[in-house]
Amino acid sequence: MASGGRTVRDLRRENRTAVLQRLYFDGPMSRFSLGPATGLSSGSVSNVVTELVADGLVEEAGSVDSAGGRPRILLRIAPRSGYLIGVDIGETRVRVELFDLALSELARVERPLEAGGPHRTDRYDVNVVVAHLRDGIDEVLARAAIAPELLLGVGVGVPGIVARTPEDGAVVHGQTVGWDAVPLEKLLRETVQLPASVPYFIDNGAKTLGQAEMWFGAGRGARDAVVVLFGSGVGACVVTDEISPGRGLEWGHLTVRVKGRRCRCGALGCLEAYAGAEALLDRWAEAGGRPPVGADEETALTAMIAAAYPPDGDGVPDATALAVLEETAEYLGAGFSDLINLFQPERILVGGWAGLQLGARFLDLVRAHATSYALSHPASLVTVSLGTLGPDAVTVGAAILPLADFFARGGHPAPAEPQETAPAWHRTLRERTAT
């Protein structure tokens, strides 16, 4: 036994995690530099590096001159020592992406989700979605010629609340898409042809977006942030010192108007019923606007923005579209003010396909409304800006789920039943990026 009740095996895993973490975010680095960076002795660094090189996780990456001695060999994470799949079960499509360990994209597949019946939730038929995942995972592996056994895991971002049961693993409660306790992990294990050793990590899509922005995007260096996912619906992920690595919030179902519009969840007056792209397009049509017939939501929203803000100032703005968008900015600002008052974050970051489309046009207006509705002190400390990772942020964040778990285990494969990603890994990372 080591000190504090930890075993020697625990200490070795922690040492491996420390070295992997530094090489991943700060590499390439020499053995000499790894000592002070990790707090490990030169002997411990040497032993850990020898193990990681033998395991194929670390490789040489050139050399640098040293003061008065032999050149020092640089080390880095071997990008092709493992592979990850990130999945975004979005509102309009399913996106599947294959990454190497450096999160470089190797292949992607997208499948549209189309309504097949009288209700919009028909597009989320569970069997159809699972089939898209099955075919997409097979296709990206085949395109990149990667053996399934080399996968470190599959991360999936979903709409809704994710619970876990001993019998079924991850179970999704997605009220707005008609998913009532869907045993998604069990369905994937029964349907997708992957080895039983490949773990699944399923979480709320807003949370995976938040993970990506906090690791690699506009959230780097922040200790307290809220990342907003703005698409057909609305969600958010809050990251604070008390909530690490983050928690998905059903922010879109905050009531902003008593006895207001009917939301997809069935309640009245939700923020999503006013600010979600689906509701925004409905409100434009109800006010007399003309959304493109038969167009998907992304195309229709692009048309609405173009109508309200003619390109290059050429033409007369559509007053109806402009009024609906400006009213939406106020609803979003009111919703942001609640996030500011409740969590007092350093930053609010806006992502999602609709958020990125709309943000460039009226993010300043949203900021103004948020400031006017929020308490003055926390409002004076927060910055509101767009995320920097683009529309693929959810899939990148989904792939981070198995990556973080793999590193937290010191680069050892996950057991047959993966547990929650070790919070210590995220806490250490956030302390590092905050400096």
C-alpha positions in Angstrom: 0.0 0.0 0.0 1.1 3.6 -0.7 0.2 6.5 1.5 -3.4 7.7 1.9 -4.9 4.3 1.3 -3.7 4.3 -2.4 -2.0 1.2 -3.7 1.3 1.3 -5.7 -0.9 0.5 -8.7 -2.9 3.7 -8.1 0.3 5.7 -7.9 1.6 4.3 -11.2 -1.7 5.0 -12.9 -1.6 8.6 -11.6 2.0 9.0 -12.8 1.1 7.8 -16.2 -1.9 10.1 -16.3 0.3 13.1 -15.4 2.8 12.4 -18.1 0.1 11.7 -20.7 -1.7 14.9 -19.8 1.4 17.1 -20.1 2.5 15.5 -23.4 -1.0 15.8 -24.8 -1.5 19.5 -24.1 2.1 20.8 -23.9 4.1 18.4 -26.0 6.4 17.6 -27.5 8.5 17.7 -24.4 11.8 16.1 -23.2 12.1 13.8 -20.3 14.0 16.6 -18.6 11.1 19.0 -19.0 8.5 16.5 -17.9 10.0 16.3 -14.4 9.2 19.8 -13.2 6.0 19.9 -15.3 4.5 16.9 -13.6 6.2 17.1 -10.2 7.7 13.6 -10.6 11.3 12.6 -10.0 13.6 12.0 -13.0 13.5 8.3 -12.1 9.7 8.1 -12.1 9.5 10.0 -15.4 12.0 7.6 -16.9 10.0 4.6 -15.7 6.7 6.0 -16.9 8.0 7.0 -20.3 9.6 3.6 -20.8 6.2 2.0 -20.1 4.3 4.3 -22.4 6.8 3.9 -25.2 6.5 0.1 -24.8 2.7 0.4 -24.9 2.9 2.4 -28.1 1.3 5.5 -26.6 4.3 7.7 -26.7 6.9 8.2 -29.5 9.9 10.3 -30.3 9.4 13.6 -32.0 12.8 14.9 -32.8 15.4 16.5 -30.5 16.5 19.9 -29.1 19.9 21.1 -28.1 20.8 21.2 -24.5 23.2 23.5 -22.6 26.5 21.8 -22.8 25.3 18.3 -23.3 23.8 15.9 -25.7 20.6 16.8 -27.6 17.4 16.0 -25.6 14.9 13.7 -27.3 11.4 15.1 -27.5 8.4 13.0 -26.8 4.8 13.2 -27.9 1.6 11.2 -27.8 1.5 8.8 -30.7 -1.6 10.0 -32.7 -2.3 6.6 -34.2 -2.0 4.6 -30.9 -5.8 4.7 -30.5 -9.0 5.9 -32.2 -12.2 7.5 -31.0 -15.7 8.0 -32.4 -17.8 11.0 -31.6 -21.5 11.0 -32.5 -24.0 13.9 -32.5 -27.6 12.9 -32.5 -28.8 16.4 -33.5 -32.1 17.8 -34.3 -31.8 17.6 -38.1 -29.1 14.9 -38.6 -26.9 12.3 -37.1 -23.2 13.0 -37.5 -20.6 10.3 -36.9 -16.9 11.2 -36.9 -13.7 9.1 -36.4 -10.7 10.7 -34.8 -7.2 9.6 -33.9 -5.8 10.3 -30.5 -4.8 13.8 -31.4 -8.5 14.4 -32.3 -7.6 14.8 -36.0 -10.7 13.9 -38.1 -10.1 10.8 -40.2 -13.6 10.2 -41.6 -17.2 11.4 -41.2 -20.7 10.4 -42.1 -23.9 12.4 -41.9 -27.5 11.1 -42.1 -30.5 13.5 -42.3 -33.3 13.0 -39.8 -36.5 13.5 -41.8 -40.1 13.5 -40.5 -41.9 10.4 -41.7 -45.3 11.1 -40.2 -47.7 13.9 -39.0 -45.5 14.9 -36.0 -42.1 16.4 -36.0 -40.9 13.9 -33.4 -41.3 11.1 -36.0 -37.9 12.1 -37.3 -36.4 10.8 -34.0 -37.7 7.2 -34.4 -35.3 5.3 -32.2 -34.9 2.4 -34.6 -34.0 4.8 -37.4 -31.5 6.7 -35.3 -29.8 3.5 -34.0 -29.6 2.2 -37.6 -27.9 5.5 -38.6 -25.4 5.0 -35.8 -24.8 1.4 -36.8 -24.2 2.2 -40.5 -22.2 5.4 -39.7 -19.8 3.7 -37.4 -19.3 0.9 -39.9 -18.7 3.3 -42.7 -16.2 5.6 -40.9 -14.1 2.6 -39.8 -14.2 1.2 -43.3 -13.2 4.5 -44.9 -10.2 4.9 -42.7 -9.4 1.2 -42.7 -9.3 1.0 -38.9 -10.0 -2.2 -37.1 -12.8 -1.9 -34.5 -10.5 -3.4 -31.8 -8.4 -0.3 -32.0 -11.3 1.9 -30.8 -10.9 3.4 -27.3 -14.5 4.2 -27.1 -17.6 5.7 -28.7 -18.9 9.0 -27.3 -22.5 10.0 -28.1 -24.2 13.4 -27.6 -28.0 13.1 -27.3 -31.0 15.4 -26.8 -32.4 15.0 -23.3 -31.5 13.9 -19.8 -29.2 10.8 -19.5 -29.7 8.4 -16.5 -27.8 5.2 -15.9 -29.1 1.8 -14.7 -27.2 -1.4 -13.9 -29.3 -3.3 -16.4 -29.4 -1.0 -19.4 -26.5 1.4 -19.0 -27.3 4.9 -20.4 -31.0 5.6 -20.6 -32.2 8.7 -22.4 -35.2 10.8 -21.3 -35.7 13.1 -24.3 -39.2 14.5 -23.8 -39.0 17.0 -26.7 -38.1 14.3 -29.2 -40.5 11.6 -27.9 -37.9 9.5 -26.2 -39.3 8.1 -22.9 -36.6 6.1 -21.0 -34.9 4.9 -24.2 -32.2 2.3 -23.3 -29.8 3.7 -25.9 -26.6 2.0 -24.7 -28.3 -1.4 -24.6 -29.7 -0.9 -28.1 -26.4 0.2 -29.5 -24.6 -2.8 -28.0 -27.3 -5.1 -29.5 -27.1 -3.5 -32.9 -23.7 -2.1 -33.6 -21.1 -4.6 -34.6 -18.2 -3.6 -32.2 -16.2 -5.8 -29.8 -17.8 -6.0 -26.3 -14.6 -4.4 -25.0 -15.3 -1.1 -26.7 -17.1 1.2 -24.2 -19.9 3.7 -24.9 -20.1 7.1 -23.3 -23.5 8.7 -23.7 -24.3 12.2 -22.4 -26.4 15.3 -23.1 -25.3 17.1 -26.3 -25.0 20.5 -24.6 -22.6 18.9 -22.1 -20.4 17.4 -24.9 -20.4 20.9 -26.6 -19.3 22.4 -23.3 -16.6 19.8 -22.9 -15.2 20.7 -26.3 -15.2 24.4 -25.8 -13.7 24.1 -22.3 -10.8 21.9 -23.5 -10.0 23.4 -26.9 -12.2 26.4 -27.6 -13.4 29.7 -26.2 -13.7 28.3 -22.6 -10.0 27.6 -22.1 -8.7 29.3 -19.0 -12.1 29.9 -17.5 -13.1 28.4 -14.1 -16.7 29.2 -14.4 -18.5 29.2 -17.7 -21.9 28.4 -19.3 -21.9 27.0 -22.8 -25.2 27.3 -24.6 -26.3 25.0 -27.4 -28.8 26.8 -29.7 -30.3 24.6 -32.4 -33.9 23.5 -33.1 -34.1 23.5 -29.3 -32.1 25.1 -26.6 -29.8 23.7 -23.9 -26.8 24.6 -21.8 -23.8 23.2 -19.9 -22.6 24.8 -16.8 -19.0 24.3 -15.5 -18.0 25.7 -12.1 -15.6 24.7 -9.3 -18.5 22.9 -7.7 -19.7 21.2 -10.9 -16.8 19.6 -12.7 -16.5 18.4 -15.5 -19.8 20.1 -16.2 -23.5 19.4 -16.1 -26.1 19.6 -18.8 -29.0 22.0 -18.1 -32.5 21.8 -19.5 -32.2 25.6 -19.8 -34.6 25.7 -22.8 -37.4 24.7 -20.5 -37.1 27.6 -18.2 -40.4 29.4 -18.2 -40.1 32.9 -19.7 -43.7 33.7 -20.2 -46.6 32.5 -18.0 -49.3 30.8 -20.2 -47.2 31.4 -23.2 -46.6 29.4 -26.4 -46.8 25.6 -26.2 -43.3 24.1 -26.1 -42.3 20.8 -27.7 -42.1 19.4 -24.2 -45.8 20.0 -23.7 -45.5 22.9 -21.2 -46.4 26.5 -21.8 -44.0 29.5 -22.0 -40.6 27.7 -22.2 -37.6 29.6 -23.6 -37.4 27.0 -26.3 -40.9 27.8 -27.5 -39.6 31.3 -28.4 -35.8 31.0 -29.0 -35.4 27.5 -30.5 -34.9 27.6 -34.3 -37.9 25.4 -34.8 -40.1 27.8 -32.8 -38.5 30.8 -34.3 -39.4 29.7 -37.8 -43.0 28.9 -36.7 -43.3 32.4 -35.2 -42.1 33.9 -38.5 -44.7 32.0 -40.4 -47.5 32.9 -37.9 -46.6 36.6 -38.2 -47.0 36.4 -42.0 -43.5 35.5 -43.1 -42.7 33.0 -45.8 -40.2 30.3 -44.8 -39.0 28.3 -47.9 -41.4 25.4 -48.6 -39.9 22.0 -48.0 -36.6 23.3 -46.8 -34.8 21.9 -43.8 -34.5 24.1 -40.7 -30.9 25.2 -41.4 -31.8 26.3 -44.9 -35.0 28.0 -43.7 -33.1 29.9 -40.9 -30.5 31.0 -43.4 -33.3 32.4 -45.6 -34.9 34.2 -42.6 -31.6 35.9 -41.7 -31.1 36.9 -45.3 -34.6 38.4 -45.4 -34.1 40.4 -42.2 -30.5 41.4 -43.1 -30.2 41.6 -46.9 -26.6 40.6 -48.0 -24.3 43.6 -48.4 -27.2 45.9 -47.5 -28.8 45.3 -50.9 -32.6 45.4 -50.6 -35.2 46.3 -48.1 -35.2 44.2 -44.9 -38.2 42.0 -44.3 -39.8 43.8 -41.4 -41.6 40.7 -40.1 -38.5 38.6 -40.0 -36.5 41.4 -38.4 -39.1 41.9 -35.7 -39.3 38.2 -34.9 -35.5 38.0 -34.6 -35.2 41.1 -32.5 -37.9 39.7 -30.1 -36.0 36.4 -30.0 -32.9 38.3 -29.0 -34.8 39.8 -26.0 -36.0 36.3 -25.0 -32.5 35.0 -25.2 -31.2 37.9 -23.2 -33.7 37.3 -20.5 -32.6 33.6 -20.5 -29.0 34.6 -20.3 -29.8 36.9 -17.4 -31.1 33.9 -15.4 -27.8 32.0 -16.1 -25.8 35.1 -14.9 -27.9 35.5 -11.7 -27.8 31.8 -10.9 -24.2 30.8 -11.7 -22.3 34.1 -12.0 -20.1 32.7 -14.7 -17.0 34.4 -16.2 -18.1 33.6 -19.7 -21.3 32.6 -21.6 -20.4 30.9 -24.9 -22.9 30.4 -27.7 -22.7 27.4 -29.9 -24.9 25.1 -32.0 -25.7 25.5 -35.7 -28.4 28.1 -35.1 -26.4 29.9 -32.5 -23.5 30.3 -34.8 -25.7 31.5 -37.7 -27.6 34.0 -35.5 -24.8 35.1 -33.2 -22.9 37.1 -35.8 -26.0 39.2 -36.4 -27.5 40.0 -33.0 -25.2 38.8 -30.3 -24.6 42.4 -29.3 -28.4 42.9 -28.9 -28.6 39.7 -26.8 -25.8 41.0 -24.6 -27.6 44.3 -24.1 -30.8 42.6 -23.0 -29.0 40.2 -20.7 -27.3 43.1 -19.0 -30.6 45.0 -18.6 -32.3 41.9 -17.0 -29.5 40.6 -14.8 -28.2 41.9 -11.5 -25.6 44.6 -12.2 -22.6 43.1 -10.4 -22.5 39.6 -11.9 -23.5 41.1 -15.3 -20.5 43.4 -15.1 -18.1 40.4 -14.8 -19.4 38.1 -17.5 -18.4 38.1 -21.2 -20.8 36.8 -23.8 -19.3 35.5 -27.0 -19.5 32.8 -29.7 -17.9 29.4 -29.3 -14.8 28.9 -31.6 -15.1 25.2 -32.6 -17.9 25.5 -35.1 -20.8 23.1 -35.9 -18.7 20.0 -35.2 -18.1 20.9 -31.5 -20.7 18.3 -30.2 -18.9 15.4 -32.0 -15.5 16.6 -30.8 -16.9 16.9 -27.3 -18.5 13.4 -27.6 -15.1 12.0 -28.6 -13.5 13.7 -25.6 -15.6 11.5 -23.3 -13.7 8.2 -24.0 -10.4 10.1 -24.5 -10.7 11.7 -21.0 -11.6 8.3 -19.5 -8.6 6.6 -21.2 -6.2 9.2 -20.0 -7.6 9.1 -16.4 -6.9 5.4 -16.4 -3.3 6.1 -17.2 -3.7 4.9 -20.8 -5.0 1.5 -19.9 -8.1 0.2 -21.7 -11.5 0.6 -20.0 -13.1 -2.3 -18.2 -16.1 -4.0 -19.7 -18.4 -1.7 -17.7 -17.0 1.9 -18.0 -17.6 4.2 -15.1 -18.0 8.0 -15.1 -14.9 9.9 -16.3 -12.7 10.5 -13.3 -13.4 14.1 -12.1 -9.8 14.5 -11.0 -8.7 14.5 -14.6 -11.0 17.4 -15.5 -10.1 19.3 -12.3 -6.4 19.1 -13.0 -7.0 20.1 -16.6 -9.0 23.2 -15.7 -6.4 24.2 -13.1 -3.8 23.9 -15.8 -5.7 25.9 -18.5 -6.6 28.6 -16.0 -2.9 29.5 -15.5 
